[in-house]
Amino acid sequence: MSIAHVVIDAAKMNVYNTLSFITMTIRYFKKTRPFESMIYNMIMSIQQFINMRQESKMAKYRMNHLMYRLNQMEEVIEGNNPHNFLGGFNINRLQ
């Protein structure tokens, strides 16, 4: 074999490898669609950023409501405490 045939065979192999890589890349992008998922993730993050204020308002409302209910429970418990001067209706009534 001459050197020309070796060079031509190497060039053919390089072209074949390059085309194989390109076809695998194209198939990968068709299968996984990374650009579409990237755009979808960007849109979802923008939407979450827009809704963040409304969600924080709802969380503050829930927290305030829970604190209100906790304070109500504490007042009821404190009012029925027999060791408290103002509470313990049954014991204080007997005195």
N, C-alpha and C positions, 0 to 999 in steps of 0.2 A: 504494500500500500504506500501510496505517496503521501506526502505531507498535506497536499491539497485535499485529499479524501478525508484525512483526519480532521482538518479544519472545518470542512463542510459538514461532517458528521457531528462535530462539537457544536457548530452553529445551529444545525437542525435540532439537536438535543436542547440547546438553550431556548430556541423558539418554542419547542414543545413544552418545556418546563414553564416558560413564561405564560403561554396560553392556558396551560393547566392551572396555574396560580390565578390567572384572571377569571377563569370559569368558576373556580372554587370560591373566589371572593364574591362574584356576582351571585352565586347560589346562596352564600351566607347572608348577603344583604337582602335577598328576596325572602329568605326563610325567617330571619330574626327581625328585620325592619327596624334597625336601631334609630334611624332618624325620626321615624314616626313615634316610637316610644319616647324619644328625647323631647319631641314637640309636645306630646301628651303630658309628660311629666312637668314640663315648663308651664303649660296651661293650668294643670292642677295646682301647682305651687302658687301661681298668680291668684287663682280662685281662693285658695286657702288664705293667702295674705289679705285678700279683700274681705273675707268673712271673719278675719281674726278679731276685729273690734266687736262685732256682734256676738261672737262666741265668748269674748271676755266679759261683756255685759251680762250675758246669761249666767256665766260662772259667778260673777259678783252677786247677782240676784240670788242664786242658789245658796251661796255662802251666807249672805245676810239673812235669808229665810231660816237656814239651819241654826244660825246663832240666835235668832229670835226664839225659835222653838226650844233650844237648849236653855236659854234664860227663863222661858216659861216653866220648863221642867224643874229648874233649880229653885224658882220661887215656890212652886207647889211643894217640893221636897222640904224646903226651908220652913214653909208655913206649917207643915205637919210634924215638925221636929219637937218631941216632948221635952228636950233639954233647952230649948229656946224659950226665953221669957214671953215673947209675943206669940210663939207657936204652941203646939201641944194643947189643943182645945180641951180635951178630956181632963188632963191633969190640972190645968189652970182653972177650970171651972170648979173643981173640987176645993181648991184653996180659997 
